[in-house]
C-alpha cells in the first residue's frame, strides 16, 4: 500500500498517538550486540550502533543514556517520498521549544521527545493537525 505524499492531507490526518512507556537512546559497539537487545530500532553509524530501547530494559542491563523520551506515533501512513511532514512537525515543536528526534518507518513517522515535554508535544501536534484542516 502506497503512503500519502500530499502535505496538507498528511498534516490533517497525522493523529498523534502517545505510546506507553519511556524510551532511551543507547550506544552499542556492534550490530550483533544491538540485535541481542531486541531494540525498538537501531541504526549503524561508523562511530557505533545507536539503539532505542525501553528505559526499563536499559536500566536492567545498566546501559548508560542521557535523555528519557516519550514516543509519539503520527498514525497517518506517510510515503517515504513525502516532502515536508518532518519539517512541519519539527518546526512546530521548535516553536514550542520542544526537542524532538524523528524516526521514519515504512508506514509512520515516530517522534521521540523528552518525557517532561510529552503532553505539550501532543497538544502542539494536535494544534498543527487542526490548523491543517482549516
C-alpha positions in Angstrom: 0.0 0.0 0.0 1.4 3.4 -1.0 1.7 6.1 1.6 0.3 9.6 1.3 2.5 12.3 -0.2 0.2 15.4 -0.1 1.5 17.5 2.8 -1.9 19.1 3.6 -3.5 15.6 3.8 -0.6 14.3 5.9 -0.9 17.1 8.5 -4.7 16.8 8.6 -4.6 13.1 9.1 -1.5 12.7 11.3 -3.4 11.9 14.6 -0.5 11.8 17.1 -0.6 8.9 19.4 1.4 8.8 22.7 2.8 5.3 23.2 3.1 3.7 26.6 6.5 3.7 28.4 9.7 5.6 28.5 12.5 5.2 25.9 16.2 5.9 25.8 18.9 6.0 23.2 22.0 3.9 23.9 25.2 3.3 22.1 26.4 -0.3 21.3 29.7 -1.4 19.8 28.3 -3.8 17.3 25.2 -4.7 15.3 25.3 -8.2 16.9 25.1 -6.7 20.4 22.4 -4.3 19.3 20.3 -7.2 17.8 20.6 -9.2 21.0 18.8 -6.4 22.9 15.7 -6.7 20.6 15.5 -2.9 20.4 12.6 -0.8 19.1 15.0 0.1 16.4 18.7 0.5 15.7 20.9 2.5 13.3 24.5 1.6 12.4 26.9 4.6 12.2 30.6 4.5 11.8 31.0 5.5 15.4 28.8 2.7 16.8 25.3 1.4 16.8 22.5 3.5 18.3 19.6 1.6 19.8 16.3 2.9 21.0 15.2 0.8 24.0 12.5 0.8 26.7 14.2 2.6 29.6 13.3 -0.4 31.8 15.4 -2.7 29.6 18.4 -0.3 29.5 18.2 0.1 33.3 18.1 -3.7 33.9 21.3 -4.0 31.8 22.9 -1.0 33.3 23.3 0.7 29.9 24.1 4.4 30.1 21.8 7.0 28.5 21.3 10.8 28.7 17.7 11.6 27.9 14.5 9.8 28.8 12.0 10.1 25.9 8.3 9.7 25.2 7.4 8.0 21.9 4.7 9.6 19.7 3.5 8.0 16.5 1.9 10.0 13.7 -0.7 7.5 12.7 -1.1 8.8 9.1 0.5 6.5 6.5 3.2 8.8 5.1 5.1 7.9 2.0 8.9 7.7 2.4 8.9 10.2 -0.5 6.6 12.7 1.1 8.0 16.2 1.3 7.6 18.5 4.3 5.9 16.5 7.1 9.1 16.1 9.1 9.9 19.8 8.6 6.4 20.9 9.6 6.5 18.7 12.8 10.0 19.7 13.8 9.3 23.4 13.1 6.1 23.3 15.1 7.8 21.6 18.1 10.8 24.0 17.8 8.5 27.0 18.1 7.2 25.4 21.3 10.8 24.9 22.5 10.4 21.1 22.5 13.3 18.9 21.4 12.4 16.1 19.0 14.1 13.2 17.2 12.1 11.8 14.3 12.4 8.3 13.0 10.7 7.5 9.7 9.5 3.9 9.3 7.6 2.3 6.3 4.1 3.3 7.5 4.5 6.1 10.0 6.8 8.7 11.4 7.7 8.5 15.1 8.7 11.3 17.3 10.9 10.9 20.4 10.7 13.9 22.8 11.8 14.4 26.4 9.2 12.8 28.7 8.8 16.1 30.5 7.5 17.6 27.3 5.3 14.8 26.1 1.9 16.4 27.0 2.9 19.7 25.5 4.2 18.0 22.4 0.9 16.1 22.0 -1.0 19.4 22.4 1.2 21.2 19.9 0.9 18.4 17.3 -2.9 18.3 17.7 -3.0 22.1 17.1 -0.9 21.6 14.0 -3.3 18.9 12.7 -6.3 21.1 13.5 -4.7 24.2 11.7 -4.1 22.0 8.7 -7.8 21.3 8.5 -8.7 24.9 8.1 
